[in-house]
Amino acid sequence: MKISNAFFLILLAVFSVPTLAQTPAETHQKILRAVAERDYQTAAGELEALKKADRNLFELNNYDYLHARLAEKNGDFAVAAANYQTIVNRRSALREYALWHLAQIARASGNLMLERSFLHEITSFAPLSLLQNAARARLTRSNFESKNYDYVIRQTFGSSAAPPAEPRRAADDPFARENLVLLGEAYLQTGKTNEAREVFTKLISNLSNPAQPDDFALAGARGLDRLETGADFGKAVAALTDLNHLQRAMIYQFNRDFADARLHYQAIVKNHPASGIAPDALYQIGRGYAQEGNYVEAINWFERVLEQFPDHPVAQDALTQAASAYSRVGKPREAVTRYQKFIEKYPDADNIERAYLNIVDVLRDAGEDGDALKWTQKTREVFRGKLPEAIALFAQLRVRLAQTDWQSALADAESLLTFADLGGTRVPGGTNKAEIIFLKGFALENLERFQEALDVYLSIPDGRGEYYGWRATERLKLLAADPRAAPFAERKIEELTRNIEVRNAEAQRKAAQDVMRLTVDAERQAQMLEIVKKAYANLPAYQKVPDFKLLEFGRAEVLREKREPSANYHQNLADELLFLGLYDEGTPELERALEEKRRKGEAEKNPKSEIDFTLAVFYKRGDIAHRAVGFIEPLWRNVPAEYQIELMPREQAELLYPSPYADALTRYASPRGVDPRFELSIMRQESRFRADVKSVAAARGLLQFISTTSNQIARELGRESFRQDELYHPPTAVLFGAQYLANIYKLFPGSHPAVAASYNGGEDNMRRWLARSKSDAPDRYVPEIVFSQSKDYAYKVMANYRVYQILYDENLKAR
């Protein structure tokens, strides 16, 4: 049968299902979903297709800027630069941001002249830009790096004359001190030594907190020493007053530049032997060596203090430091002797109990548990009725655990529970009630008194931030799976669920949550979770969960024709950037726009709480996570800690436990065998996600690296020109964190609490604590962490890690 062409076309028209093209709005949503899920390849593909289909629509909505950002993330700088340049050429609203990224690309390629060209455009045409300060600061550094020293001087003070009392910039300008460093170096390079000296002196003198000299004070001290010693810099120092030497030494010591600190301390000892600070200088030299881990050399300097200045106040500290150093070099008898001398010479010292307790630790490290127990008894007798008695009894309990003497451990735990004060995190070697109750349950479990163990574990509340509540829950689940203990667990479940519906709301909540802790059965867990949820609705304490509505900011529609911009400069930028899902740049613009509206007295229809919540969510989406945590954390302090994690509002849970820098974490942590969620847990505790923070111990950045550790990691990574301020760059901090954590995991394979405690307290200390416990089980070695800060740190990191595992998978995708 022959079919005509016309009839065939009719059949096609009737029976074919046409492929409908996506609307621009659908395409836009698909792009944003891909970006949010870090599927940059799909997003880039959609953008390319949109560009080919409707170039006018593509450019009108600034999709080329988004395309450039994605290309830059993927390292395709040629595509990124081409799209940024298109933005600049057509004078888009996003021109200043495109110029900023072009400047960064030019800088990365080593073309500083081109970098300055882009930065000059920002400073000239966009006076209201949020990038102004950063652009000016980078211009100054770029000119300095290109040896345009006269420009640096003019830029900082407006002329090449000698510096006035204060720089041109405002005192609260975050870039002012950085520019002072460059100014001092510029003066130095142009032979204006007097002016350079004046600037460097300002850097070491004008400190908001002299006890915590910043990176710029360190640059000032180095600048002065270079001026005064020339080619001998780092080998010798000029003759100064004892106090000037001390000032510079303290700056170096705080910033962990121990070698240069020693030069100044040694100058005090040599040139000012009669100075009242000479004994302190000797002591600080020893402290520097100890902090470097060179305990043999540290002993020499502590002993010099004891020999030359036995009656000086610093001799007291030198004696305990010498004892500690002897214990570190495997000389326990010498260590014990010096602690005993301390006890004899300073019986009224504020920290006299530490000498007794340190002897216990030294003996335990030497494997002499019998003698250690004698000293715990002696300590308890000397400090009867005081806190040190409880600390000594806890040390005794830890010895019993290491000896697997469960009956004695149980007796010690029960005795400790009668003490009103267990020290907590206030004192080294302290403990808390939750830890002692847990250890009581642990002893009962090992004595196979399962019913009692179940009851004890259940008495420890579980919830976010509750380390021993979580560990108790883990032990309960193990008992429920143990054939010997399972019948007791099942009877407990029956007891808890019996007549649960007729109990009051609090009893229902407690019973249901206890059942959830005792079972891994998914159906039973779901049933209990529903009961908990209903109980919360009738309990005022659990109704304190903040209730917010996420507001919509930025334009939502895809533009088809050009529109008139708002009179609010920053609102226009916020609209465009938030439309593209670029929250890192859009949210600060939005916040500034809202601030301007408030200053002008323009009424805001939305409640401030919901505006703040929305800003927090947007900052979280833009990897500026410290703003998210800073907003939500105080609010959740009012909610009971045992609030079921699975019932937390998802958006708020992610504000409390955000996952910033996911690209860097999955790129650097996962290939090194480090769970990105664990590195996030460390990051949350170290810096609360503040990328620019510096601690009282001169630790820098998101993961708080001290210089000795970061220099070691830089060598491992082959970064020969590494500078400490690179740690303030998030991807660099994440890389260094991943490398360092991978190293620690090799020492303590698969042992997360040990890795966390080691990160805070040092690998050598963690080895000692682990050895004392005679076990690689966390429930036996975690109590051995004597540094209260390190133990509390391990608690908090592990609590973070638990929640991160509930909220995200190993690729940081939301569960």
C-alpha positions in Angstrom: 0.0 0.0 0.0 1.5 3.3 -1.1 1.2 6.3 1.3 1.5 9.8 0.0 3.9 12.2 1.5 1.1 14.5 2.6 -0.7 11.7 4.4 2.6 10.6 6.1 3.1 14.1 7.5 -0.4 14.1 8.8 0.3 10.8 10.6 3.5 12.2 12.1 1.5 15.3 13.3 -1.1 13.1 15.0 1.0 10.4 16.6 4.3 12.1 17.4 4.9 13.4 20.9 6.8 16.7 20.5 9.8 17.5 22.7 8.9 20.6 24.6 11.7 23.1 25.2 12.4 24.4 28.7 11.1 27.8 29.6 13.8 30.3 30.7 12.5 30.0 34.3 12.8 26.2 34.2 16.3 26.5 32.8 17.2 29.0 35.5 16.0 26.7 38.3 17.9 23.8 36.8 21.1 25.8 36.7 20.7 26.9 40.3 20.0 23.4 41.5 23.1 22.1 39.8 25.2 24.9 41.3 23.8 24.2 44.8 24.6 20.5 44.4 28.1 21.4 43.1 27.3 19.8 39.8 29.2 22.5 37.9 29.5 20.5 34.7 25.7 20.3 34.3 25.3 24.0 35.2 28.0 25.0 32.7 26.3 22.9 30.0 23.0 24.5 30.6 24.5 28.0 30.4 26.3 27.2 27.1 23.0 25.9 25.7 21.2 29.0 26.9 23.8 31.3 25.3 23.5 29.6 22.0 19.7 29.7 22.1 19.2 33.3 23.2 22.3 35.4 23.6 20.3 38.5 24.5 18.5 36.7 27.3 21.9 35.3 28.4 23.6 38.7 28.7 20.6 40.6 30.0 20.5 38.3 33.1 24.3 38.3 33.5 24.5 34.5 33.1 28.0 35.1 31.6 29.1 36.2 35.1 27.8 33.0 36.6 29.5 31.0 33.8 32.8 32.8 34.6 32.5 32.0 38.3 31.9 28.3 37.6 34.8 28.2 35.1 37.0 29.8 37.7 36.0 27.2 40.3 36.9 24.4 37.8 40.3 26.0 37.0 39.3 27.0 33.4 40.7 30.5 33.7 40.6 31.2 29.9 36.8 30.7 29.8 36.4 32.6 33.1 38.5 35.6 31.9 36.6 35.8 28.5 33.2 35.9 30.3 34.4 38.4 32.9 35.7 40.6 30.1 32.3 40.5 28.4 30.7 41.7 31.6 33.2 44.6 31.8 32.8 45.5 28.1 29.1 45.9 28.2 29.3 47.8 31.5 27.1 45.4 33.4 25.9 46.1 36.9 28.4 43.3 37.9 31.3 45.1 36.3 33.2 45.8 39.5 33.0 42.1 40.5 34.1 40.9 37.1 37.1 43.3 37.4 38.0 42.0 40.8 38.1 38.4 39.5 40.1 39.5 36.4 42.6 41.1 38.8 42.9 37.8 40.7 43.4 35.8 37.5 46.0 38.3 36.3 47.8 38.1 39.7 47.8 34.3 39.7 49.4 34.3 36.2 52.1 36.7 37.5 50.9 39.7 35.4 50.9 42.4 38.2 50.7 45.2 35.7 47.4 43.9 34.3 46.2 43.2 37.8 46.7 46.9 38.7 44.9 48.0 35.6 41.8 46.1 36.7 42.1 47.3 40.3 42.4 50.9 39.2 39.2 50.6 37.3 37.4 49.5 40.4 38.8 52.3 42.5 38.0 54.9 39.8 34.5 54.1 38.6 32.9 52.3 41.7 33.5 54.6 44.7 30.6 52.9 46.6 31.8 49.4 46.0 32.3 47.0 48.9 35.5 46.0 47.1 37.1 49.4 47.5 39.2 48.7 50.6 40.3 45.3 49.3 41.1 46.8 45.9 43.2 49.6 47.4 45.0 47.3 49.7 45.8 44.9 46.9 46.9 47.8 44.7 49.4 48.8 47.4 50.8 45.3 47.6 50.9 44.8 43.9 52.9 48.0 43.5 55.2 46.9 46.3 55.7 43.5 44.7 56.6 45.3 41.5 59.0 47.6 43.4 57.0 50.7 42.8 57.9 51.9 46.3 57.1 55.6 45.7 53.6 54.6 44.8 53.3 52.7 48.1 54.4 55.8 50.1 52.0 58.1 48.2 49.1 55.7 48.5 49.5 55.3 52.2 50.1 59.0 53.2 49.3 61.0 50.1 52.8 62.3 49.7 56.4 61.1 50.0 57.0 63.2 53.1 57.8 61.6 56.5 54.9 59.8 58.0 52.5 61.8 60.2 51.5 60.5 63.6 48.9 58.2 62.1 48.4 56.9 58.6 45.8 58.4 56.3 43.5 55.5 56.8 41.0 55.3 59.7 42.2 53.6 62.8 39.6 50.8 62.4 40.5 50.1 58.8 41.4 46.4 58.7 44.0 47.1 56.0 45.8 49.9 57.8 48.4 47.8 59.6 49.1 45.7 56.6 49.7 48.9 54.6 52.0 50.1 57.4 54.1 47.0 56.9 54.4 47.7 53.2 55.1 51.4 53.9 58.0 50.5 56.2 59.4 48.1 53.7 59.1 50.8 50.9 61.0 53.3 53.0 63.6 50.7 53.7 64.0 49.8 50.0 64.3 53.5 49.0 67.0 54.2 51.6 64.7 56.2 53.9 65.9 54.4 57.1 64.7 56.9 59.6 61.2 56.9 58.2 61.3 53.1 58.0 62.3 52.9 61.7 59.5 55.1 62.7 56.9 53.0 60.9 58.3 49.7 62.2 58.3 51.1 65.8 54.6 52.0 65.4 53.9 48.5 64.4 55.4 47.0 67.6 54.1 49.8 69.9 50.5 50.6 68.8 48.9 47.2 69.7 45.3 46.8 70.8 46.4 43.9 72.9 50.2 43.9 73.7 49.9 40.3 75.1 48.8 39.1 71.6 51.1 40.8 69.1 49.7 40.3 65.6 51.4 39.4 62.3 52.1 43.0 61.6 53.9 43.5 65.0 56.1 40.5 64.0 56.8 42.3 60.7 57.7 45.4 62.6 60.1 43.6 64.9 61.8 41.9 62.0 62.0 45.2 60.1 63.8 46.9 63.0 66.2 44.0 63.5 67.0 44.0 59.7 67.6 47.8 59.9 70.0 47.4 62.8 71.9 44.2 61.8 71.9 44.2 58.0 73.5 41.0 56.7 73.7 39.6 60.2 69.9 39.5 60.5 68.9 36.3 62.2 72.4 35.7 63.5 72.8 38.7 65.9 70.9 41.7 67.3 71.9 45.3 68.0 72.7 46.6 71.4 69.4 47.8 72.9 68.0 48.5 76.4 66.9 45.4 78.3 63.2 46.5 77.9 63.5 46.9 74.2 65.1 43.5 73.8 62.3 42.1 76.0 59.6 43.8 73.8 60.9 42.3 70.6 61.6 38.9 72.2 58.0 38.7 73.4 56.7 39.5 69.9 58.9 36.8 68.4 58.1 34.2 71.1 54.3 34.8 70.9 54.5 34.3 67.1 56.5 31.1 67.7 59.7 32.5 66.0 61.7 31.0 68.8 65.1 31.4 67.2 64.8 35.2 66.9 63.3 35.5 70.3 66.3 33.7 71.7 68.7 36.2 70.2 67.0 39.0 72.2 66.7 37.0 75.4 70.3 36.0 75.2 71.2 39.7 74.6 69.5 40.5 77.9 71.4 37.7 79.7 74.8 38.7 78.2 74.6 42.5 78.0 72.3 43.2 81.0 73.2 40.5 83.6 72.2 42.8 86.5 68.8 43.5 85.0 65.8 42.3 87.0 64.5 40.6 83.9 67.6 38.5 83.3 66.2 35.4 85.2 63.0 35.7 83.2 65.0 35.8 79.9 66.8 32.6 80.9 63.5 31.0 81.7 61.9 32.1 78.4 64.8 30.6 76.4 64.0 27.3 78.1 60.3 27.7 77.4 61.0 28.3 73.8 63.1 25.1 73.5 60.4 23.2 75.3 57.7 24.5 72.9 59.9 23.4 70.0 60.1 19.9 71.6 63.8 20.2 72.3 63.6 19.1 75.9 67.3 18.3 76.3 68.2 21.9 75.6 65.3 23.2 77.6 66.6 21.4 80.7 70.0 23.2 80.4 68.3 26.6 80.6 65.9 25.7 83.4 68.8 24.4 85.4 70.7 27.6 84.8 67.8 29.5 86.3 67.8 27.2 89.4 71.6 27.5 89.7 72.0 31.2 89.2 68.7 32.6 90.6 67.5 30.0 93.1 65.5 32.5 95.1 64.0 34.5 92.2 60.2 34.0 91.7 60.7 32.5 88.2 62.8 29.6 89.8 59.5 28.2 91.0 58.3 27.7 87.4 61.7 26.7 86.2 61.7 23.8 88.7 58.4 22.4 87.5 59.3 22.9 83.9 62.6 21.1 84.4 60.8 18.2 86.0 58.4 18.1 83.0 61.3 18.2 80.5 63.1 15.3 82.3 60.0 13.2 82.1 59.8 13.9 78.3 63.4 12.7 77.8 62.9 9.4 79.6 64.4 10.3 83.0 61.5 9.7 85.4 63.7 9.6 88.5 65.1 13.1 87.8 61.6 14.3 87.1 60.2 12.9 90.4 63.2 14.3 92.4 62.5 17.8 91.1 58.7 17.6 91.8 59.6 16.4 95.3 62.0 19.4 95.7 59.2 21.7 94.6 56.9 20.2 97.2 59.6 20.8 99.9 60.6 24.3 98.8 57.2 25.7 97.9 54.6 24.0 100.2 52.3 27.0 100.0 52.4 27.4 96.2 49.1 28.0 94.6 49.5 25.0 92.4 51.2 22.7 94.9 48.8 19.8 94.1 50.1 19.6 90.5 53.5 18.5 91.8 51.9 15.5 93.6 49.6 14.6 90.6 52.5 15.1 88.1 54.5 12.5 90.0 51.6 10.1 89.5 51.7 10.7 85.8 55.5 10.4 85.6 55.4 7.0 87.4 52.6 5.8 85.1 54.6 6.8 82.0 57.4 4.7 83.5 55.1 1.8 83.9 55.3 1.9 87.7 51.6 1.7 88.5 52.1 0.4 92.0 54.2 3.4 93.0 51.7 5.6 91.2 48.9 4.3 93.4 50.9 5.0 96.5 51.2 8.7 95.4 47.4 8.9 94.7 46.9 7.8 98.2 49.4 10.3 99.6 47.8 13.1 97.6 44.3 12.2 98.9 45.6 12.2 102.5 47.4 15.6 102.1 44.4 17.3 100.4 41.6 15.5 102.3 38.2 17.3 101.7 39.6 19.5 98.9 39.4 19.3 95.1 42.8 17.7 94.7 41.5 14.6 96.6 38.9 14.1 93.9 41.5 14.6 91.1 43.8 12.0 92.8 41.0 9.5 93.2 40.1 10.0 89.5 43.8 9.3 88.7 43.5 6.1 90.8 40.3 5.1 88.9 42.2 5.4 85.6 44.9 3.1 86.9 42.3 0.6 87.8 40.8 0.8 84.3 44.2 0.3 82.8 44.7 -2.8 85.0 41.2 -4.0 84.1 40.4 -4.2 87.8 36.7 -3.6 87.2 35.6 -4.1 90.8 38.1 -1.5 92.2 37.2 0.8 89.3 33.5 0.5 90.2 34.2 1.3 93.8 36.3 4.4 92.9 33.6 5.6 90.5 30.9 5.3 93.2 33.2 7.1 95.7 33.8 9.9 93.2 30.1 10.5 92.7 29.9 11.6 96.3 32.2 14.6 95.6 30.5 17.9 95.0 33.3 19.2 92.8 35.2 17.1 90.3 37.2 19.9 88.7 35.6 19.7 85.2 37.6 21.6 82.6 38.9 24.1 85.2 41.9 22.0 86.2 44.3 19.6 84.6 43.2 16.0 85.3 39.7 17.1 86.2 36.6 15.1 85.4 32.8 15.6 85.4 29.8 13.7 86.7 28.8 12.4 83.2 32.3 10.8 82.7 32.2 9.2 86.1 28.7 7.8 85.7 29.7 6.4 82.3 32.8 4.8 83.7 30.6 3.3 86.5 28.4 1.8 83.7 31.4 0.6 81.8 32.8 -1.2 84.9 29.3 -2.8 85.5 29.2 -3.9 81.9 32.6 -5.5 82.1 31.5 -7.2 85.4 28.5 -8.5 83.3 26.0 -6.8 85.6 24.1 -5.9 82.5 20.8 -4.8 84.0 22.6 -2.3 86.2 24.8 -1.2 83.3 21.7 -0.5 81.2 20.2 1.7 83.9 23.4 3.6 84.5 23.9 4.3 80.8 20.3 5.4 80.4 20.7 7.9 83.3 23.2 9.9 81.2 21.2 12.4 79.0 22.0 12.2 75.3 21.8 15.0 72.8 23.8 17.4 70.6 27.0 18.3 72.3 26.8 15.5 74.9 29.9 13.3 74.4 29.2 10.8 77.2 25.5 10.7 76.4 26.4 9.7 72.9 29.0 7.1 74.1 26.3 5.7 76.5 23.9 5.4 73.6 26.6 3.5 71.6 27.2 1.1 74.6 23.5 0.6 74.9 23.2 -0.5 71.3 26.1 -2.8 71.7 24.6 -4.4 74.7 21.2 -4.8 72.9 23.1 -6.7 70.2 25.1 -8.8 72.6 23.4 -12.3 73.1 24.3 -12.2 76.8 22.8 -8.8 77.4 20.0 -8.7 74.8 17.3 -10.3 77.1 17.9 -7.5 79.6 17.7 -4.9 76.9 14.5 -6.3 75.6 12.9 -6.4 79.0 14.0 -2.8 79.5 12.3 -1.8 76.2 9.1 -3.6 77.3 9.2 -1.8 80.6 9.7 1.6 78.9 6.9 1.1 76.3 4.4 -0.4 78.7 1.4 2.0 79.0 3.4 4.7 77.3 0.2 6.3 76.0 -1.2 7.1 79.5 2.0 8.8 80.8 2.4 12.6 80.9 4.3 14.3 78.0 7.7 14.4 79.8 7.5 10.7 80.7 6.5 9.8 77.2 9.4 11.8 75.8 11.9 10.2 78.1 10.6 6.7 77.6 10.5 7.0 73.8 14.0 8.5 73.6 15.3 5.7 75.8 13.8 3.1 73.6 15.5 4.7 70.6 18.8 4.5 72.4 18.3 0.7 73.0 17.3 -0.4 69.5 18.5 -0.2 65.9 15.2 -1.5 64.5 14.1 1.1 62.0 10.4 0.6 62.4 10.6 0.8 66.2 12.8 3.9 65.9 10.2 5.6 63.7 7.4 4.8 66.1 9.3 6.2 69.0 10.3 9.3 67.1 6.7 10.1 66.4 5.9 9.8 70.1 8.8 12.1 70.9 7.5 14.6 68.3 4.0 14.6 69.8 5.4 15.0 73.3 7.5 18.0 72.3 4.2 19.8 71.3 3.1 19.6 75.0 6.4 20.5 76.7 7.2 24.3 77.0 10.9 23.7 77.2 10.9 22.0 73.8 8.8 24.7 72.2 11.6 27.2 72.4 12.9 26.1 69.0 13.1 29.4 67.0 10.4 29.7 64.3 11.5 31.7 61.3 10.3 32.3 57.8 12.9 32.5 55.0 12.4 35.7 53.2 12.8 36.3 49.4 15.4 38.8 48.4 16.8 39.5 45.0 14.8 39.5 41.8 13.1 36.2 41.1 12.0 36.7 37.4 14.2 36.0 34.4 14.5 39.4 32.6 13.5 39.6 28.9 14.1 43.3 28.6 16.3 45.9 30.4 14.7 47.4 33.5 15.3 50.6 35.4 17.7 50.0 38.4 16.8 50.9 41.9 18.1 54.0 43.6 19.8 51.8 46.1 23.2 51.0 44.6 23.9 47.9 46.8 20.3 46.6 46.3 20.9 46.5 42.5 24.0 44.4 43.0 22.3 42.1 45.6 19.4 41.5 43.2 21.7 40.4 40.4 24.1 38.3 42.5 21.3 36.6 44.5 19.4 35.9 41.3 22.4 33.9 40.1 22.8 32.0 43.4 26.1 33.8 44.2 25.4 34.2 47.9 29.1 34.8 48.8 29.0 38.2 47.0 25.3 38.9 47.0 24.7 38.6 50.8 27.1 41.4 51.9 25.5 43.6 49.2 22.1 42.8 50.5 23.1 43.5 54.1 24.6 46.9 53.1 21.4 47.7 51.2 19.3 46.9 54.2 21.6 49.0 56.4 21.2 52.0 54.1 17.4 51.7 54.1 17.4 51.7 57.9 19.7 54.8 58.0 17.3 56.6 55.7 14.4 55.7 57.9 12.7 53.6 55.3 10.3 51.2 56.9 11.0 47.4 56.5 7.9 45.3 56.3 9.6 42.2 57.5 10.5 41.5 61.2 14.1 42.0 62.0 14.4 38.4 63.3 13.4 37.0 60.0 15.7 39.4 58.1 18.6 38.2 60.3 17.6 34.6 59.8 17.5 35.0 56.1 20.9 36.8 56.1 22.3 33.9 58.1 21.0 31.3 55.7 22.3 33.3 52.7 25.7 33.7 54.4 25.8 29.9 55.0 25.0 29.3 51.4 27.9 31.6 50.4 30.4 29.7 52.6 30.6 32.7 55.1 29.5 30.2 57.8 30.7 32.0 60.9 27.8 34.5 60.3 25.4 31.6 60.2 26.7 29.9 63.4 26.9 33.3 65.2 23.2 34.0 64.5 21.7 30.6 65.4 23.9 29.3 68.2 22.7 31.7 71.0 19.1 30.9 70.1 19.6 27.1 70.4 21.2 27.5 73.8 17.6 27.9 75.1 16.6 24.5 73.7 17.2 21.4 75.8 20.4 19.6 74.7 18.6 16.3 74.3 16.3 17.7 71.6 16.3 14.9 69.0 18.7 15.8 66.2 16.4 14.3 63.6 13.6 16.6 64.6 15.6 19.8 64.3 14.3 22.1 61.5 16.7 21.3 58.7 17.6 24.9 57.8 18.4 25.6 61.4 20.4 22.4 61.8 22.5 23.4 58.8 23.1 26.9 60.3 24.4 25.2 63.5 26.4 22.7 61.6 27.2 24.3 58.2 29.3 22.7 55.5 31.4 25.5 53.9 34.3 25.0 51.5 32.7 21.7 50.4 34.7 21.8 47.1 38.0 22.2 48.8 37.1 19.6 51.5 36.1 16.9 48.9 39.1 17.8 46.8 41.7 17.6 49.5 40.4 15.6 52.4 38.7 12.6 50.8 41.8 11.5 48.7 43.9 11.6 51.8 41.6 9.2 53.7 40.1 12.0 55.8 36.4 12.2 56.2 35.4 15.8 55.2 32.8 15.8 57.9 35.6 15.2 60.5 37.7 18.1 59.2 34.5 20.3 59.4 34.1 19.1 63.0 37.6 20.2 63.7 37.1 23.5 61.8 33.9 24.3 63.7 35.7 23.9 67.0 38.9 25.6 66.1 37.6 28.8 64.5 33.8 28.7 64.3 34.5 29.0 60.5 36.3 32.4 60.9 38.9 32.4 58.1 40.8 35.4 59.3 41.1 34.5 63.0 44.3 34.3 65.0 44.4 32.8 68.5 46.2 33.7 71.7 48.7 30.9 70.7 49.4 32.6 67.4 47.5 29.9 65.5 46.1 31.1 62.2 43.0 30.6 60.0 40.1 28.1 59.8 42.1 25.2 61.2 44.3 27.3 63.6 47.8 26.2 62.5 50.9 27.3 64.5 53.9 28.2 62.4 56.0 25.1 63.3 53.2 22.7 62.2 52.3 24.7 59.1 56.0 24.9 58.0 56.3 21.2 58.3 53.1 20.7 56.2 54.3 23.2 53.6 57.5 21.1 53.2 55.5 17.9 52.8 53.4 19.6 50.1 56.4 21.1 48.3 55.4 24.7 48.9 58.8 26.3 49.1 57.6 29.9 49.2 54.9 29.4 51.8 54.0 32.4 53.9 52.1 32.1 57.2 49.4 34.5 56.1 48.4 32.0 53.4 46.6 30.2 56.2 44.0 32.9 56.1 43.0 31.6 52.6 40.3 29.0 53.1 41.4 26.5 50.4 44.9 26.6 51.7 43.8 26.1 55.3 41.6 23.1 54.2 44.5 21.6 52.3 46.9 21.9 55.2 44.2 20.6 57.6 43.6 17.5 55.4 47.3 16.8 55.1 47.9 17.2 58.8 44.9 15.1 59.8 46.0 12.3 57.4 49.4 12.3 59.2 47.7 12.0 62.6 45.5 9.2 61.3 48.6 7.2 60.5 49.6 7.4 64.1 46.1 6.6 65.5 44.3 4.7 62.7 40.6 5.0 62.7 40.6 6.5 66.2 38.7 9.8 65.8 38.8 10.9 69.5 42.6 10.3 69.6 43.1 12.3 66.4 41.0 15.1 67.8 42.9 15.2 71.1 46.2 15.0 69.3 45.2 17.9 67.0 44.7 20.0 70.2 47.3 18.6 72.6 50.0 17.2 70.4 50.9 13.7 69.1 53.4 13.0 71.8 50.9 13.7 74.6 48.3 11.5 72.9 50.8 8.7 72.7 51.4 9.0 76.4 47.7 9.0 77.3 47.1 6.0 75.0 50.0 4.1 76.5 48.7 4.7 80.1 45.3 3.3 79.2 46.9 0.1 77.7 44.0 0.1 75.2 43.0 1.6 71.9 39.3 1.7 72.9 38.1 5.3 73.3 36.1 4.5 76.4 39.4 3.6 78.1 41.8 6.1 76.7 39.7 9.3 76.6 39.5 9.5 80.4 43.3 9.5 80.3 43.5 12.8 78.5 44.9 14.9 81.3 44.9 18.3 79.6 41.4 19.5 80.4 41.3 21.7 77.3 42.3 18.8 75.1 39.7 16.4 76.7 36.9 19.0 76.3 38.1 19.6 72.8 37.8 15.9 71.9 34.3 15.9 73.5 33.2 18.8 71.3 34.8 17.6 68.1 33.3 14.2 68.4 29.9 15.7 69.3 30.2 17.8 66.1 31.2 14.8 64.1 28.2 12.8 65.2 25.8 15.5 64.1 27.7 16.0 60.8 27.3 12.3 60.1 23.6 12.5 60.6 23.1 15.6 58.4 25.5 14.9 55.5 27.0 12.0 53.6 30.7 11.6 53.1 30.6 13.9 50.0 28.9 16.6 52.1 25.6 16.1 50.3 22.6 16.7 52.6 21.0 13.4 53.8 
